Amino acid sequence: MTETTDLTELLLSRIRDVADYPEPGVVFKDITPLLADPAAFAALTDALAEVAGHTGATKVVGLEARGFILGAPVALRAGLGFIPVRKAGKLPGATLSQSYDLEYGSAEIEVHAEDLSAGDRVLVVDDVLATGGTAEASLELIRRAGAEVAGLAVLMELGFLGGRARLEPHLAGAPLKALLTV
């Protein structure tokens, strides 16, 4: 077996499917068993930190909330700064905000205005890429702050939801790396 196959099998074995959560018909991908396994969590962190190195990132952005759990140790492992992108109203001080559409309504994310600037190359880290709305908003927010998007890295891509196709024009050639695609 290859190292990639071993990592894929390890990660998949630690992700639990929860049927009908948060609503009937949805199969939720629960990563808490993966986070509870120190060897699996370390392997995930190492794999995402390697992506950060390949992209030439200087900072890691983690998207609320599970992107914080993954992004902070990735930044630490890669020797980079970590920047949280939060839901609107959660950060003190001056912020930049970006609205985006949801299936029913809209939402808004924010980053501290001084946390990103020209010269920064930012890798966005999150747990799951689904439809891509939050990731798309984060890419716009990074550019509005004057920084460059180095790429997007996720643990898992739900390929059937089309998030990759939505994001590719916004990545402007920066890589999108999913460790798993289901």
N, C-alpha and C positions, 0 to 999 in steps of 0.2 A: 504494500500500500504506500501511496505517496503521502508526504507531509500534509498537503492540501486535503486529501481524502480523510486522513486521520482527524484533522481539525474540523472538517465538515461533520463527520460522524460524532465527534465529541460534542460539538455545539448542538446538533440536532437531538442528541440523546438527552440533553438537559433543558429542552424547551417543551413545555407542556401545552397541549391544546385544551382549551376550555370551551365547550360547546355552549351556544346560546348566551354568550356574555360579550358585551353589556346588554345585548338585546337578542331576541330569538332570530336564529338564522346566521348569526355571526360566530365564527370560531376565533376566539381570542388566543393569541400567542403569548403565553406566560413565560417570561424569562427569569422569574425569581428562583427556580431550581438551578439555573446556570449561575446566577449571582451567588448562590449559597455554596457552590462547589469551588473552592479556592483554585484548584488546578484548571478548571474550565474557564473561570473568570480571568485568570492570569493568561491563559492561551488566547482568549478573546482580546484582552488588553494589548498583548504583544502583537497580534495580527493587525489591529487597528493602528497601533503606534508605527508599525512598519509602513502602513499606507501613508501616515503623516510624513514619514521620512521620504518616501517616493515622490510625494507631491511638492516637497520643498516648503511645507507649511511653516509659518512662524508662530501661529496661534491656532488653538482649537476652540471652536464654538460648540457648545452642547445645547440641544433644544429641550426645553421643559417637557417632561420631567425626567423621563428615563435617559434622555440624552445627557443629562447631568451625571447620572450614575456611570455611564460609559465614558463620556468625554473627559471628565476630570482625571481619572487614572491614565487615560491615553495621553493626555497632555503631560502629565507628570513623567510617564515612561519615556516619552519622546523629548523631554526637556523643553517643553513649550508652555506658554501661558494659556490659561483656560478662561474663557469668557462665557457666562451663561446668557442665553437668550430666553427671556421670561415672558409669561403672559402679561398683558397690559396691567399696570397698576401695582406691580410687585417689586419694582426697583426704585430706590430713593434717588433723588437728584435728577439731573438733566438726562433725558433719554431720547433716542430716536425710535420711532414706532412704525410698524408696517401692518396694514390690515390685509386680510385675505378672506376669501369666501369658503364657507363650509357648505355641506349639503343643504342644511336649513339654517340660513343666517350667515353671520360673519364672526371673525375673531381678530385679535390684534396681538402682536408680539413686540417686545421692546429689548433694547440693549442700551447700556450706559453710553452716552455720546462720546466720552473720552476713552473708551476701551478699545476702539478700533480706529485706525487712521491709515493714511497713505503709507505704502511700504509694507503693510501687513499682508501676509498671504495666509488665508484662513481656510482650514479644513473644518467642515461642518460634520458633526458626529451625532447620530441618533440610533435608536434601537431598530425601528421598523420604517421602511419606506412603503407607504400604502398609496394614497392618491397623489401625494406630493405637495399638497397645499401649504403645509407648515414649512417644509423645506424650501419651496419656491419663495415664500415670504422672507425666509432667512437669507437667501441668496441676494434678494433685492436690498434687504436691510444692510448687509455687509457692503455692498457696492455703494449705497447711499452714504455710508460712514467713510467712504474713500478707500476702503481696503479692496484687495483682490481675492477672488474666490480661488482657492487652491484645489478644491474638490469637495466631494461629499462621500462619507463613508458610513455604512449602516451594517448592523449585524444581519438583518434579514430584509429582503425585498419581497413584497407580495406582488409578484409579477402580473397576476391577473387583474390588478386594479389600475395599471397603466401609469403609475407615477414616474417611471423612467422616461417615457415618451414626453410627458408633461415637462419634465425638468431639463432635458437635453438642450433645448434652446437657451435656457437660463444659465446653464453651466458654461456656455461659450467655449467649449473644448476642454474644460477642466474635467477630470475623471469622476465617475460615479462608481464606487466600489461597494458591492454587497457581498458579504462573506457567505451568505446563504440566499438562495432564491427559491421560493415556494409558490 
